[in-house]
Amino acid sequence: MNKAKARIAYVGGALDNGSIDVRDLAPALIAFSDLVENINSCLNGKGKIRVLLNQDSMQRGSIDVTLYLESSSILESAKLFMGFAEETGLKDLIEILGWGGTLTGGIFALIKLVKGRKIKNIEHKPDNKVEITAGDDVIVTDEKTLKVYLDVNCRLNIEKIIRPLQNEGVDAFELRNPTDKQDFNPIVSIQDSEMENFKAPAVKEIDDETFAPTPEIEIVTEIVTINFVEGKWKLNDGTHNIWVTIQDEDFKKRVAQREFGFAKGDMLKIRYHVEQAIKGGKLTTEYIVSKVLEVIEKPQQIELDFETQTESKDE
């Protein structure tokens, strides 16, 4: 199996004895695990990445945790065996997290550089480079880190990872060197005063929009549910059920006058179109019957096969 190491720490006066309320630490570690999974998804990773706590990871003077990122994909293991470790996905993932050679130092560093400012422009450059204009600054990063930055699930995970900084005596969150337990110099350090910048932005809502109706078509449907008041009828088109709004006033008048004695198996030949719209971020679809062309009643009598006999004349 392919493995990589990650090391994170929470530091501050309240952590001098190496303790923290498990109700604060556990959700943050789970959020880190979820972040790994969501980054892997952003990168279109085929294998599952597990996050494992290293047994000798805890360091005093802070909550200093070393984690293993383990890939268990058969395909990735085969690539690793053949010497193509850089193709397994762990290399990209660990770099985006902040332990590697990305242009900004990973996703945490990128959010730190943006400082919660509104992004004015994103310009894509050759070699997967991206220039982000935030305020008066131009920040250079890479396509993959930007993709994670824009992913709402990743940003929600990061917000939860930073959340312990809201507690008294927890002053900073740090990425540290995972290969040297005695190296306490942070690769990236996020102070409690920066928490606001790490809150996940609101998801962009889709604007309300009404689309042009489809052309009208004629089909035969079977009646499933009848509605004698203003409401929808449930019809079956031979494949699936659809709820339709009948706007044929003449047909509705004839139904109200009990001109039809509907029974199970009766069918309607209809002319209808579809109207779609986006309202409040949700897609709505309406099937509108403009004309009921025919009511096809299910036969109630058996069909008799009569033979026509021709009389022959004697010669």
QUIPELIN-V580353 format. One record per backbone hydrogen bond with DSSP energy under -1.0 kcal/mol. CO is the residue of the C=O (numbers start at 0). NH is the residue of the N-H. Records with the same first field share a line. If there is no record, write none. Layout:
# QUIPELIN-V580353
CO: NH, NH
This chain:
# QUIPELIN-V580353
1: 70
3: 68
5: 66
6: 175
7: 64
8: 173
9: 62
10: 170, 171
11: 14
12: 15
14: 17
20: 23, 24
21: 25
24: 28
25: 29
26: 30
27: 31
28: 32
29: 33
30: 34
31: 35
32: 36
33: 37
34: 38
35: 39
36: 40
37: 41
38: 42
39: 44
40: 43
47: 71
49: 69
51: 67
53: 56
62: 9
64: 7
65: 53
66: 5
67: 51
68: 3
69: 49
70: 1
72: 76
73: 77
74: 78
75: 79
76: 80
77: 81
78: 83
79: 82
83: 86
84: 87
88: 92
89: 93
90: 94
91: 95
92: 96
93: 97, 98
95: 106
105: 109
106: 110
107: 111
108: 112
109: 113
110: 114
113: 116
120: 132
122: 130
125: 128
127: 142
128: 124
129: 140
130: 122
131: 138
132: 119, 120
133: 136
136: 133
138: 131
140: 129
141: 145
142: 146
143: 147
144: 148
145: 149
150: 154
151: 155
152: 156
153: 157
154: 158
155: 159
156: 160
157: 161
161: 164
162: 165
163: 166
166: 169
168: 13
170: 191
171: 10
172: 189
173: 8
174: 186, 187
179: 182
187: 174
189: 172
190: 193
191: 194
193: 196
194: 197
195: 198
208: 277
216: 271
218: 269
220: 267
221: 235
224: 233
232: 243
233: 223, 224
234: 241
235: 221
239: 236
241: 234
243: 232
244: 288
246: 248
247: 251
248: 252
249: 253
250: 254
251: 255
252: 256
253: 258
254: 257
262: 265
265: 222
266: 295
267: 220
268: 292, 293
269: 218
270: 289, 290
271: 216
272: 287
273: 213
274: 285
275: 210
276: 283
277: 208
278: 281
281: 278
283: 276
285: 274
286: 244
287: 272
288: 246
290: 270
293: 268
295: 266
